[in-house]
Amino acid sequence: MASSIPPRPGEADNRGPSLVIINTSFTAIAAIFVALRIISRGLILKKPGLDDGMIVAATILAILNVVVAGLGVQYGTGKHMWDLEAKDANPAAKLRFITHIIYVLDSGLIKISISLLYLRLFPNIRRTTLSTIAFITSMTTAIFLATIFQCSPVDAVYDPQKYRHYSCFDSVPFWSSTAALYLATDIWVLLLPMKTILGLQASRRKRLVLTGLLSLGAFACIASIVRMVYIVKLYQGSDQSWHSVDVSIWSGVELALGIVAASIPSLRPILNQISPRVFASSARRSEVQGLSGGSAGGRGRVKPAASVRGQHEDLSLVRLTRKEVAGDEDSAVSVEDARHLT
């Protein structure tokens, strides 16, 4: 005797709509921040950089991820495997496979974009940043290829019934290890400029802004941790159409938070346009505080970074000054250039 009455047709549990709503909402917010970033860097400063192009590409992929996941919901993603119609099981699995590929590429683009931003802001860590970019590029390429060719033939990953004989490597250790790699690189990219940031000449308010940005990056890392937990649950179980919703949601949240965190430092120009009194006066106070704070220390002189008044590039969330300390040229350069948080 059955332990429970099976649901009537049309009443099967379905988590698909929540997936669409959450991912669409977070991705829309990320897209708004990127649009503001492009206005700031491209239209106001007229100095778009490679990091801006990377984040635009990442946003396009994030939107594509929402579209593909939404199509998956139409084919039963979010329902239990036993509630799927036979004709929908294969398309749903294929679309989940595509979202995995999109995530791999998008996550790499976001981290590379942030690292390229560091190249402009913190030249004292240039070598480390370039090494980070090289590692992330290699890692993303390797995982991208491994994701595509995890089965032989390739389409056996989503349509195993098509073949009498096929081979795939074990999904659990593969996705667990890749998720751990993503988390490790997320944390590394987040902490990479920490030493330089802690040494910046900035007001308490500006430090709070920087702390907020780092906190947003930390939330992205937390989302990555949660995603890793659900990935293990997904591939250890057999109800993939149901459990894949958790992975898709947290993947979308992680990507969106990463895009927002990468874009916020570039919004000062448009904020100045919206409320020039608030942000311009705040920047002047920060500059004056930097001047007075350094003079009191007696270790060196503090002056505004070169061409502060003449360059719109300085219209950043944190306008900083340079502290010249004898024997610490790298530190002086890093603080000077870190003012360009645009």
N, C-alpha and C positions, 0 to 999 in steps of 0.2 A: 504494500500500500504506500502510495507516495506521501512524503512528509509534508508537502505543501501543494496547494492548488496552482497549477501552472497559469501564467497570465494569459488573458484572452488576446486574440490577435489585435495588434495596434497598441497593446499596453505593456510591451516589454520595457524593462529598465533601459534608459537611454541617457548617458552623460554627455552625448555629443553637443547638445546646445550650450552647455556650460563651457565646454572647450572653445567653441566659436566666440562666445561672448567675452570670456576672459582674454583670450589671445587677441581678438580684435581691439579690445579696449586698450590693452597695454601697448600694442603695436601702433595704434593711432596716436597715443601720447608720445611715443618715441618719434613718430614721423613729424609731429608738430615741432618737437625740439630740433630735429634735423632741419626742417624748413626755416626755423628761426636762425639756426647756425649758418645756413647758406645765405640768408639775407645779410647777416652780420659780416661774414667773410667775403662773400661774392659781390654784394651790392653796395654795402657801406664802406668796407675797407678796400674792396676790389683787389683782394689778395688771397684768392682761394688756393689751398694747398693740396698735396697728395692725400693727406689725412682726411680732408673734407671729401675728396672723391671716394676714398675707401668707406667712409661712414655712409655716404649716399648709396653705394653698392650694397652695404650691409643692410640698410633700411629696405631697399628693393627686395632683397632676399627674405627679410623678415615678413614683408607683405606677401611675398610669394608663399612663404610657409603657412600663413594664415589661410590663403586661398586653397592650397593643397589640402591642408587639414580640414577645411570646410567641405571640400569635395569628398574627403574620406568619411566625414560624418554622414553624407548623403548615401554612402554605401555601407553604413553600419558601424563605423568607428564610434565607440561609446556604448555599444550594446554588447551583451554577452555573446560569446561565439555560438552558443546553441540557439540564439535568437536570430542569427543572420540567415538570410536567404542564401541558398547555395550559389546563386549567380553573383552575389555581392561579395563573397568572401575573398575572391582573388583580387578584384579592383581595390578593396579596402586595404589588403596587405600590400599591394603595389604602391598605393599612395602613402602608406606609413613608411615604406622603404624610401620613397622620394623625400619625405620630411626629414629622415635621418641624414640624407646627403646634404640637404639644405642647411641643417643645423651645423654640420661639420664645417662647411664653407663659411657660414655666417659668423660663427664663433671666432674663427681664425681672422676674418676681416676686421671684426671689432677690435680684437687685441692688437692687430697690426696698426690700425688707425690710431689707437691710443698711444702706441709706441712711437709712431711717426710724430704725433703731437709732442711727445717728450723730446724728440730730436730738436724741435724748435725752442722748447722751453728750457731744457736743461742740458746744455752742451757739455757740462762736466761729466755726465754719465753717457756720453755718446757711444763709446765702445761697447759698454754693457747693453745699451739700448739696441744697437745694431746686431749684437749677438742674439739678443732676445727676438728681434724680428726674424733673423735667419732660422732660429730654432722653431718659432711658431709656424713659419712658412713650411719648413720641412715636416714638422709634425702634422700640420693640416693636410699637406699633400699625401703623406703616408696613410693617414686615417681615411682620407677621401678615397684613395685607391683600394684600401682594405675593405671599406664599406661596400664599394661596388662589386668587388671580386671575392666577397666572403663565401660565395658558393660557386661551384662549377657543375653545370652551366650557371651563368649569372642569374637568370630568372628563376632558378630553383629556390632562391631565397623567399620569393613571394608566391611561387606556383610549383611547389614540390610534387603535386599530383601529376604533373605533366610528364615526369620522368620515372622510369623504373629504377635507374641508378643515377645518383648524384652525390656530391660530397660538399659539406660545409664545415668550417671550423666552429668550435664551441662559442656560442654567442655570449654566454655569461662572463667568462674571463675577458673576452675581447671588449665588450661594452663597459665592464667594470673598470678595466685598466684605462680605457680611453677617457671615461668620466673622471677618473682620478687625475689623469694628465691635464684635462681641462681645468679642473679645480686648482691644481698646483700652479698652472700658468696664470690663471685668474689672480691668485694671491700674489704671485711674483710681480705681475704687471701693476697690481694695486700698490705694492710696497716699494717698487723700484725707485721712485723719486722721493721717498719719505724723508731721507736724511737731508736732502736739499730743502724740502718744504719746511722742515722744522727749523732751519736756519734762516728763513726769510725775514726781512724787515717788513712787518705788516702789523696793522692794528689788530686788536682783539676781534673786532667784527670781521675782518678779512680772514683771520685764522678760523673763525667759526664757519665761514663760507667754505674754506678748504676742508675743514673737518666734515662738513655736510657732504661734500663731493666724495670724500673717501668713504664716508658711511654708505653712500649710495652704491659705491663699488663693492663695499662689504656685503650689502644686501644681494647683489648679483652673485657673489661667492656663496652666500647662504642658499640662494636658489639653485646654484650648481650642486651643492651638497644634497639638497632634497631630491633633485633630479637623479643623482647617482643612486640614491636609495631606491627610487621607483624603477630605475633601469634594471637593477638586480631582481626586483620583484616581478617585473615584466617578463624577463627571459627565463626565470626559474619556474614560472607558471605556464599554464596552457591557454589561459583566457586573454589572449593578446589584444583583441579588439576592445576589451573592457579596460585592462590595465594600461594600455598605451595612452589613454586620456591623461593620466597623471604625468607621464613623461612629456607629452606634448604641451601640457599647460606650463609646467615648470621650465621646459626649454624655451617657450615663448616669453615667459616672464624674465628669465635670465638674459635673453637676447635684448629685450626691450630696455631693461635696466642698464645693461652695458652700453647701449646706444645713447641713452639719456645721459649717463655719466660721462661719456666721451664728448657730448655736445655742450654741456653746461658751461665749461670754461671758455667757450667762444661766443657767449651771448652778450658780453658787455656792450659792444657797439649798439646793438638794437635796444638794450635797456637804457642806454644813454639817450637814444632817440625818443623812447617812450616817456622817460622821466629824467630829463637831463639834470635838474636841480639835485635830486636825491643822489644819483650815481656819480655825477661830476664832483659834487661837494665831498662825497665820501672818499673819492679818489684823492682829492687834495688833502683831506685830513690824514689819510694814510701816508701820503708823501711827506707831510710836515712832521708827523710822528716819527717816521723813519729818520729824518734829518736830526731831530732833537735827541732821539734815543741813542744814536751812534755817537754824538758829540759828548754825551755824558759819560760814555764808557771809557774814553781816553785811549782806546787801543788803536784808533785810526780815524779817518774822516769819513763821513757818510755824505754822499751827494746824490742827486737824482741821476738815474741811469741816463746814458747818452741819448740825446734827442727826445726826451720825454715830452716836451711841449710841442715838438714838431711832427710827431708821427701819430697817425690815427691808430697805428698798430698797438699803441699802449692802452687803448680803450678796452681793458680787460676786467674780468671779475676781481682780480687782485692786482692793483698797481703797486709795484715794489720799488725799492731803492737799492743802490749798490753800496755795500760796506767794503771798503778797501782795507784789508788787513795785511800787513807785511808778511811775506812768506806763505800766503794762502791765496795765490792767484786764481787757482781753479775755483775755489769757493766764491771769490769775488765775481768771476765771470758767470758762474751758475746763478747767483742771485740777481745779477744784472739782467740776464736774458730771461729769467723766470718771470719777469714782469709781463712778458708777451703772452699772457694767458688768453689768446684769442683764437 
